[in-house]
Amino acid sequence: MYYLAPLTIDYIMTLFDRLKNIRIFRSIIYGLVGLFTYPGLALFNKIKIEGTENLANLPREKVLFVSNHQTYFGDVIAFVHIFCAVKWRKFNKLGIPYYLLNPFTNLYFVAAEETMNNNWLSRLFKLGGALTVKRTWRAEGMDVNRERDSVDTQKIDQALSKSWVITFPQGTTKPFAPGRKGTAHIIKNNRPIVVPVVINGFWRAFTKKGLTFKKVGTTLSIRFKAPMNIDYNNSVDEILVQVMDAIEQSKDYMLKGKHHQLQSQQ
């Protein structure tokens, strides 16, 4: 007698992991997420985009975007909108989002495993190309100290070999937090083109854990810099210092902040 095995959550997630490597499936996911998030980015707030001319001639693989981080999802969703717009030759603007009819799907993004299960939108977006990793320093709101998972590293390496990858070296939304060496290891081992991005305004417009509005009418700025000139033979520490300076989260940039300037004038 034959019978069907029950559909477990693990089985369903494994199926979705396979589906997210299919372009048409990813296109549908990006289209749906883009449709829901466009108003928050471009209608209820003001989006200011700079430097997308630096994306025009990038290869389709081995490109790593490194950025500071202000919300769990808003930052990377904005990147997706911009990459889709650039695909349609729309530079430094979004305009009417007809680019969602044929979105840019050659993209993965690194995200903490626990944050991608916060709500239905993050779960949906996860299917569009999230490389979920276990944090080595924090889990479920508690400080931890554990080794990097080699499986997580392999996932990122494999994605980078065929696609663009977005990562946030600080791994937290706290400004001027120290960078994590994992990003420098990825750069040293894979030798990708590294494009630094500096964002601002997302922390003011949205809540940290989702896309709930905190203040409308906020200017959301995203600035893409030219690819970095990196000596891949440098140490991991040296590469990390260079990355943190490029995304303007180093100690030097922290000391340029308004509160430091006010203190120095007193």
C-alpha positions as a Python dict, from the first residue, in 0.01 Angstrom:
ca = {
    (1, 'M'): (0, 0, 0),
    (2, 'Y'): (134, 337, -101),
    (3, 'Y'): (76, 666, 75),
    (4, 'L'): (208, 1018, 55),
    (5, 'A'): (447, 1132, 324),
    (6, 'P'): (323, 1440, 511),
    (7, 'L'): (452, 1774, 386),
    (8, 'T'): (680, 1902, 656),
    (9, 'I'): (798, 2260, 694),
    (10, 'D'): (1155, 2150, 616),
    (11, 'Y'): (1040, 1982, 294),
    (12, 'I'): (845, 2290, 184),
    (13, 'M'): (1140, 2521, 256),
    (14, 'T'): (1375, 2289, 64),
    (15, 'L'): (1134, 2309, -230),
    (16, 'F'): (1130, 2688, -213),
    (17, 'D'): (1512, 2695, -194),
    (18, 'R'): (1518, 2512, -526),
    (19, 'L'): (1254, 2737, -679),
    (20, 'K'): (1439, 3057, -589),
    (21, 'N'): (1716, 2960, -829),
    (22, 'I'): (1465, 2970, -1116),
    (23, 'R'): (1463, 3311, -1284),
    (24, 'I'): (1088, 3332, -1348),
    (25, 'F'): (1014, 3251, -983),
    (26, 'R'): (1254, 3520, -863),
    (27, 'S'): (1102, 3767, -1109),
    (28, 'I'): (758, 3709, -960),
    (29, 'I'): (893, 3752, -605),
    (30, 'Y'): (1073, 4076, -690),
    (31, 'G'): (768, 4202, -875),
    (32, 'L'): (540, 4140, -576),
    (33, 'V'): (782, 4280, -317),
    (34, 'G'): (855, 4577, -541),
    (35, 'L'): (487, 4650, -587),
    (36, 'F'): (424, 4659, -212),
    (37, 'T'): (734, 4860, -124),
    (38, 'Y'): (751, 5119, -404),
    (39, 'P'): (505, 5364, -238),
    (40, 'G'): (708, 5371, 84),
    (41, 'L'): (1028, 5446, -104),
    (42, 'A'): (917, 5689, -373),
    (43, 'L'): (571, 5824, -289),
    (44, 'F'): (548, 5864, 89),
    (45, 'N'): (919, 5947, 108),
    (46, 'K'): (1173, 6105, -125),
    (47, 'I'): (1445, 5886, -271),
    (48, 'K'): (1776, 6041, -375),
    (49, 'I'): (2003, 5814, -580),
    (50, 'E'): (2359, 5895, -684),
    (51, 'G'): (2639, 5712, -861),
    (52, 'T'): (2442, 5450, -1057),
    (53, 'E'): (2665, 5527, -1354),
    (54, 'N'): (2920, 5315, -1164),
    (55, 'L'): (2694, 5012, -1218),
    (56, 'A'): (2656, 5040, -1594),
    (57, 'N'): (2954, 4831, -1705),
    (58, 'L'): (2987, 4584, -1418),
    (59, 'P'): (3015, 4213, -1507),
    (60, 'R'): (2728, 3980, -1418),
    (61, 'E'): (2930, 3788, -1162),
    (62, 'K'): (3182, 3841, -881),
    (63, 'V'): (3051, 4182, -781),
    (64, 'L'): (3014, 4250, -408),
    (65, 'F'): (2822, 4551, -278),
    (66, 'V'): (2921, 4658, 73),
    (67, 'S'): (2704, 4908, 258),
    (68, 'N'): (2622, 5055, 594),
    (69, 'H'): (2297, 4927, 740),
    (70, 'Q'): (1998, 5113, 890),
    (71, 'T'): (1695, 4880, 870),
    (72, 'Y'): (1658, 4505, 836),
    (73, 'F'): (1482, 4513, 499),
    (74, 'G'): (1433, 4866, 366),
    (75, 'D'): (1795, 4911, 260),
    (76, 'V'): (1828, 4599, 49),
    (77, 'I'): (1479, 4637, -102),
    (78, 'A'): (1580, 4986, -217),
    (79, 'F'): (1888, 4832, -381),
    (80, 'V'): (1666, 4587, -570),
    (81, 'H'): (1451, 4871, -702),
    (82, 'I'): (1760, 5061, -815),
    (83, 'F'): (1922, 4761, -987),
    (84, 'C'): (1595, 4692, -1170),
    (85, 'A'): (1572, 5056, -1280),
    (86, 'V'): (1935, 5053, -1402),
    (87, 'K'): (1859, 4742, -1605),
    (88, 'W'): (1600, 4954, -1786),
    (89, 'R'): (1862, 5229, -1836),
    (90, 'K'): (1711, 5454, -1571),
    (91, 'F'): (2004, 5608, -1384),
    (92, 'N'): (1980, 5788, -1050),
    (93, 'K'): (1600, 5770, -1045),
    (94, 'L'): (1314, 5525, -1015),
    (95, 'G'): (1022, 5699, -1183),
    (96, 'I'): (723, 5483, -1273),
    (97, 'P'): (811, 5125, -1167),
    (98, 'Y'): (746, 4951, -1498),
    (99, 'Y'): (1092, 4800, -1445),
    (100, 'L'): (918, 4546, -1218),
    (101, 'L'): (773, 4382, -1531),
    (102, 'N'): (1121, 4246, -1604),
    (103, 'P'): (1326, 4288, -1286),
    (104, 'F'): (1696, 4236, -1231),
    (105, 'T'): (1726, 3892, -1072),
    (106, 'N'): (2099, 3818, -1091),
    (107, 'L'): (2128, 3914, -726),
    (108, 'Y'): (2166, 3767, -378),
    (109, 'F'): (2186, 3939, -42),
    (110, 'V'): (2335, 3829, 289),
    (111, 'A'): (2090, 3842, 581),
    (112, 'A'): (2075, 3713, 938),
    (113, 'E'): (1861, 3401, 946),
    (114, 'E'): (1647, 3514, 1239),
    (115, 'T'): (1558, 3853, 1087),
    (116, 'M'): (1423, 3706, 763),
    (117, 'N'): (1137, 3534, 946),
    (118, 'N'): (994, 3848, 1110),
    (119, 'N'): (684, 3898, 891),
    (120, 'W'): (514, 3781, 574),
    (121, 'L'): (695, 4037, 355),
    (122, 'S'): (1040, 3939, 481),
    (123, 'R'): (954, 3569, 434),
    (124, 'L'): (844, 3642, 77),
    (125, 'F'): (1154, 3850, 8),
    (126, 'K'): (1369, 3569, 149),
    (127, 'L'): (1259, 3353, -145),
    (128, 'G'): (1399, 3612, -384),
    (129, 'G'): (1762, 3539, -305),
    (130, 'A'): (1847, 3568, 63),
    (131, 'L'): (2171, 3405, 173),
    (132, 'T'): (2072, 3347, 533),
    (133, 'V'): (2361, 3317, 776),
    (134, 'K'): (2395, 3259, 1149),
    (135, 'R'): (2540, 3555, 1333),
    (136, 'T'): (2861, 3470, 1513),
    (137, 'W'): (2815, 3739, 1778),
    (138, 'R'): (2440, 3759, 1844),
    (139, 'A'): (2139, 3528, 1842),
    (140, 'E'): (1780, 3581, 1957),
    (141, 'G'): (1869, 3910, 2126),
    (142, 'M'): (2160, 3760, 2323),
    (143, 'D'): (2533, 3811, 2281),
    (144, 'V'): (2706, 3491, 2171),
    (145, 'N'): (3053, 3388, 2059),
    (146, 'R'): (3066, 3114, 1799),
    (147, 'E'): (3273, 3019, 1498),
    (148, 'R'): (3170, 3107, 1144),
    (149, 'D'): (2963, 2834, 982),
    (150, 'S'): (3154, 2697, 682),
    (151, 'V'): (2822, 2621, 509),
    (152, 'D'): (2728, 2990, 529),
    (153, 'T'): (3063, 3089, 378),
    (154, 'Q'): (3020, 2838, 95),
    (155, 'K'): (2674, 2973, 15),
    (156, 'I'): (2812, 3323, -25),
    (157, 'D'): (3111, 3205, -229),
    (158, 'Q'): (2886, 3009, -467),
    (159, 'A'): (2646, 3300, -512),
    (160, 'L'): (2930, 3543, -573),
    (161, 'S'): (3081, 3319, -841),
    (162, 'K'): (2773, 3367, -1063),
    (163, 'S'): (2594, 3681, -942),
    (164, 'W'): (2598, 4012, -762),
    (165, 'V'): (2588, 3992, -382),
    (166, 'I'): (2492, 4259, -127),
    (167, 'T'): (2638, 4242, 222),
    (168, 'F'): (2645, 4469, 525),
    (169, 'P'): (2989, 4439, 692),
    (170, 'Q'): (2867, 4566, 1029),
    (171, 'G'): (2590, 4307, 1053),
    (172, 'T'): (2384, 4548, 1263),
    (173, 'T'): (2184, 4866, 1217),
    (174, 'K'): (2383, 5045, 1486),
    (175, 'P'): (2583, 5330, 1327),
    (176, 'F'): (2962, 5312, 1345),
    (177, 'A'): (2953, 4958, 1483),
    (178, 'P'): (3277, 4771, 1407),
    (179, 'G'): (3293, 4573, 1085),
    (180, 'R'): (3295, 4193, 1090),
    (181, 'K'): (3594, 4010, 947),
    (182, 'G'): (3368, 3775, 751),
    (183, 'T'): (3327, 4036, 478),
    (184, 'A'): (3703, 4082, 449),
    (185, 'H'): (3748, 3704, 425),
    (186, 'I'): (3494, 3692, 141),
    (187, 'I'): (3682, 3967, -43),
    (188, 'K'): (4025, 3812, 9),
    (189, 'N'): (3915, 3461, -91),
    (190, 'N'): (3701, 3552, -393),
    (191, 'R'): (3870, 3869, -521),
    (192, 'P'): (3548, 4030, -644),
    (193, 'I'): (3484, 4379, -768),
    (194, 'V'): (3380, 4564, -451),
    (195, 'V'): (3135, 4853, -480),
    (196, 'P'): (3084, 5059, -162),
    (197, 'V'): (2743, 5212, -92),
    (198, 'V'): (2651, 5480, 160),
    (199, 'I'): (2288, 5514, 268),
    (200, 'N'): (2102, 5747, 499),
    (201, 'G'): (1750, 5836, 604),
    (202, 'F'): (1613, 5482, 632),
    (203, 'W'): (1644, 5479, 1010),
    (204, 'R'): (1434, 5794, 1025),
    (205, 'A'): (1165, 5679, 779),
    (206, 'F'): (1110, 5319, 886),
    (207, 'T'): (1109, 5110, 1199),
    (208, 'K'): (1417, 4892, 1241),
    (209, 'K'): (1254, 4550, 1204),
    (210, 'G'): (1028, 4610, 909),
    (211, 'L'): (887, 4858, 664),
    (212, 'T'): (639, 5022, 900),
    (213, 'F'): (649, 5397, 864),
    (214, 'K'): (808, 5601, 1138),
    (215, 'K'): (814, 5936, 957),
    (216, 'V'): (689, 6016, 606),
    (217, 'G'): (843, 6280, 383),
    (218, 'T'): (1195, 6165, 469),
    (219, 'T'): (1477, 6184, 215),
    (220, 'L'): (1623, 5837, 157),
    (221, 'S'): (1971, 5872, 10),
    (222, 'I'): (2165, 5593, -162),
    (223, 'R'): (2508, 5674, -303),
    (224, 'F'): (2704, 5420, -508),
    (225, 'K'): (3076, 5488, -514),
    (226, 'A'): (3324, 5373, -778),
    (227, 'P'): (3462, 5018, -732),
    (228, 'M'): (3735, 5000, -472),
    (229, 'N'): (4102, 4955, -553),
    (230, 'I'): (4192, 4662, -327),
    (231, 'D'): (4519, 4477, -286),
    (232, 'Y'): (4388, 4124, -226),
    (233, 'N'): (4725, 4024, -82),
    (234, 'N'): (4669, 4254, 215),
    (235, 'S'): (4569, 4105, 546),
    (236, 'V'): (4203, 4057, 642),
    (237, 'D'): (4235, 4337, 898),
    (238, 'E'): (4375, 4580, 639),
    (239, 'I'): (4099, 4500, 390),
    (240, 'L'): (3834, 4547, 658),
    (241, 'V'): (3973, 4889, 752),
    (242, 'Q'): (3959, 4991, 386),
    (243, 'V'): (3600, 4870, 350),
    (244, 'M'): (3479, 5047, 664),
    (245, 'D'): (3635, 5371, 544),
    (246, 'A'): (3473, 5330, 200),
    (247, 'I'): (3123, 5294, 349),
    (248, 'E'): (3198, 5589, 581),
    (249, 'Q'): (3161, 5394, 902),
    (250, 'S'): (3520, 5412, 1023),
    (251, 'K'): (3637, 5596, 1334),
    (252, 'D'): (3752, 5887, 1118),
    (253, 'Y'): (3399, 5940, 987),
    (254, 'M'): (3250, 5898, 1332),
    (255, 'L'): (3467, 6185, 1455),
    (256, 'K'): (3331, 6402, 1173),
    (257, 'G'): (2975, 6363, 1304),
    (258, 'K'): (2778, 6670, 1410),
    (259, 'H'): (2779, 6577, 1779),
    (260, 'H'): (3160, 6552, 1778),
    (261, 'Q'): (3191, 6884, 1597),
    (262, 'L'): (2969, 7052, 1855),
    (263, 'Q'): (3177, 6908, 2137),
    (264, 'S'): (3501, 7033, 1981),
    (265, 'Q'): (3357, 7385, 1953),
    (266, 'Q'): (3259, 7403, 2322),
}
